[in-house]
Amino acid sequence: MKIKLGSLVIIICLLFIWNTAEAKDVENDYDLIVVGSDPEGIAAAVSGARNGLSTLLVDTRPEVGGLMTRGWLNTIDMNYKPNPYGPSTDILNKGIFLEFYNSVEGDSFDVITAQRAFNDLINNEKYLDLMLNVKEIEPIVSGSFSRSKIEGVRIKDEDGGTTALYSKTLIDATQDADIAAQAGVPFSVGQEDMGYVNRHVATTLVFKLSGVSESDWYKIRVALNTDVDPNTGANRVSAWGFGDIMKGFKFKNENLGVRGLNIGRQNDGSVLINALHIYNVNPLDFNGKEKAKHLARQELPKLVNYIGENIPGFSNAYLAGVAPELYVRESRHIYGEYRLTVYDVLGNKDFDDRIAFGSYPVDIQAMGREKRGTILGVPKQYAIPFRSLVPKKVDNMLVVGRSASFDSIAHGSARVIPVGMATGQAAGAAAAISIEENIDFRKMTEKGYIISKLQDRLTEQGMDLQPYKYDLSTSDHLTHEGLKFMLKHGLVSGGYSNNFNLDGTITVGKFYQLLGDLAKIYKMKLPESIEEFSPSDSKLTIDELDQFLPDDKSFLERWFEDLEVLEDIEDKEEEIARGMAFMLIKDYINWSK
């Protein structure tokens, strides 16, 4: 019996040792791990540390700052509070973003200054550790596929060694939501959610020009501040415009294009230019991005020569370098507890669980030479709900930055860095409250008092999260549901003035172009008669609808039974206005389905 009992004890001890062989090393435990050192990740890590959390910020890059320091995006897409009396200078959100902004030269900045500002933010936090230059980062996940939980990350170094780092909470601040995707969070890519598979907005290679003197910069400012375009301008560090001049330049390669110049000054007298578009780049394909970068570098001298010959202030400019990384605007969009829509943005929607604000235009970049970019509209102010940071299916994690739970069109405004840094700060504070209250992020979204505590804490820590109310001018229009449907698919634009011209005319050709675009998305077969009349420039009327949709009279009869529809068409002498055409298309698509 003694031998058997002793053997049993040994076996039990061995089993215990085997089961805890990968036990958590206390030195490798954190309250919060933030993956990705872009500005959003830095804000999240600093926020977590300031809220008393032992925090690790980890990245595969050799330096922090991401898009700003590696992609050389040195001009900030600012978000200001609405001002009914003219241009505003009151910055939305404030908080950690404002700390950074006050540490650099202005809305354009020197990349070295930004690097220093980010390093200072990190180094000032005693609870914050930094780990850079790791080879790979992958999530440690427990639970089932339908509902899993992040436990930490596994780090692989350049020598092939692997280290497991565990945490109570994790924030994915990678540009592409890499950790969330690996953990099983559902997502769409590019414009899939609009119905366009494998369609991506342009990427950009930012380039540097030297040889631009103070007198040259003065010429740039005079040219842009005295032209007739209200959407161009320049100050002491930034310049934006020359779009009409740049239309005169064409690359021979169809995968390259150029738009108006966004120019940011550096302290050494050089300027960084964001203008070069590279099309048909899969943002999740590393080799594809490297090829795109190589192509742009090959063709860039031709563009620089054109700028020197045609743009004021650049006659002595020469190419002095390109950014280490491409500027990728869009990739994954996770599905969270709430997905921000374009109508939330343009409708200036507030949310009870607001944790950040945005006001930047809905800027849809070009997808090719024939698929030009556009401004869908400009919000006064909209809120980012906390639920948009909480991913579906995976617990213990928040996602911040451009890959948070935003529809692809809403992302055209919400992707900008000031909004991303605000969501990062909110996520760091939320991680602290989650630990303090012993409540997971998903349950936090259901508890109003917890959200209020989060908002109060963010306010105490420098953010401005006061509720507001601004309406969209079209919200009471008879055809606003049709407008919402067209906005969802990016098929209508109100420009900088939000003029959707709902009561204006629409041609037969435009009507059937829109209907044809949507038929492809919804895999519908349209009447053959449409092809015959689709090039027509005549105004859309009831009579023309009877000709062009002869097989669908039952639909038209039912549609015209709507009293409001009839009154609107009668008021316009049987002409179908643009907004009513949107309603007709929406109803026809739904009827056909």
C-alpha positions, 0 to 999 in steps of 0.5 A: 500500500505504501508503494502504491500510495507513493506511486500515486503521489508521484503520478499526481505531482507529475500530472500537475507539473505537466498541466502547468508547464505553460503556466503564466509567468508573473513577469509576463502578466499585464492588465492590458496589452495593446497591439499596434503602435499607430497613434490610436494604439499609443493613445490606448496604451497611455490611457490604460497606464494613466488609469493604473493598469500595467500595460504593454504596447507591442508592435512588429515595427522598429519605431512607434507612430505607425502611419505618421512616422512610417507612412509619413502622413504628416498632415492631420485631418482635423475634426472641429466642433460646429460653429454657426458663425464661420470656420471653427478652431475648437477641436473635437474630443481633445484629450490625449490627441490634443496633448499630441497636437500641442507638441507638434508644429500644427495641422502639418508637422515634422515627422521627427517632432511627431516621433519625439512627441509619441516617445514622450507620451510613452516614456512619461508613463511608469506603468507602460512597457514598450516592445518593438521589432517583434517578428510575429504577434498572434492571439492566445484564445480560449473557448469555442468558435461561437464565443471565445476569449482573448487571454493574451498574445504569443510573441515570436522574435527574430531568432525564432524564440516564442514568449507567451504574454497574458493579460486581463484585457487586450486592445487591437490597434493594428491598422488591419485588425490583425489580432481580431481577425486571427481570434475569429472576429467577423469582418468585411474587407474593403467595400464588400459591405456595399456589395462590391467584392474585391474593390479597394480604394487607392493606396498612397506612397507619400514622397519627399521633395527638397529645394522648396525655400521660404520664398517658394512656400510664399508662392504656394500660399499666395497661389492657393489663398487667392484662387477661386476654389473655397476648398483649397488653401495654405498656412505656414505648415500645410497646403492643399489644392492644385487639383485642376493643374494635376488633372493634366498629368497622366501616368502611362500605367493604368494602376497609377493616378494623381489627385490634388496635392496635400503638402506638409512642411518639414523643419529641414525645409523639405515637404511631404506630398500625399497625392500619388494613388496606386490602384488595385492593391489588396491591402492584406497582401504584403507582396502585393503592397511591396510590388505597388510601392516598387511601381510607384517609385519607378514612375515617381520621377515623371510626376516630380518633373511635372510638379516642378514645371507646373506648380508655383513654388516647385521650380527648384524641387527635387525628389529626396525620398519616399515613405518606408510604408504605404499609406493604406486607407482601408482594409478590414472592417470588423463587425461589432455590437454596433456598426456605424453607418453613413447615415449615422455620420451624415445624420449627425447622430448622437449615442447614449454610449458616445465615447468620441466624436467626428466631423470630418467629411465622408471622403471616398477615395478613388478606386481607379482612373474611371472611378474617381473619389468624391465627398459624399457629404459633410457632417456637423458632428456625430458620435462614435458609440462604445459598442463599435469598439466591442467585436462580435464573438470574441470577449476581453478585446476592443478594436480601435482605429480605422478597422473598428466597427464602421461601415466602409462609407462611414469609415470614409470619415471615421478613419481619421487619426483624431477620431482614432486616438479618441477611441484609443483613449476611451478603450484604455479607460474602458479596460480599467473600468472592466477590471475594476468592476469585474465586468466584460466589455460586452456586458458593459454595453448593456449597463448604462451606469457603467457607460456613464462612469466611463464617460465621466472618467474620460471627461475628467481626463481631458475629453469633451463628451457633451451630448448635442443635437444637429439634424440633417437638412434632408431628414424631413424630406419625403424621399429621405429613405431613398437617399439613405438607400443610395448613400448606403451604396455610395451612389449619391454625393452631396459634396461639401455643401450636402446638396443632394438636389432631391427636388432637382431633375434626373435624366433617364440615362442616370436613372438606369445607370443607378438601377443597373449598378444596383442590379449587379449588386443584388444579382437582379435581371432587369427588363431588356428594354432598359438597355435600349433607352439607358443612354437617353438624356431626357428627363425622367417622367411617368410616360418614360417609366411606362415605356422602359418598364413594360413588364413591371406595370404591376409594380408601377401601379402599386407604387403610384397608389401612394398618395404622397408619391402622386402629389409630388409627381403632379406638383412637378407636372409628371416629372419624377424628381431626383429624390423620388427616383431614388425612392423608386429604385429602392422600392423596385429593388426590394419588390424584385427581391 
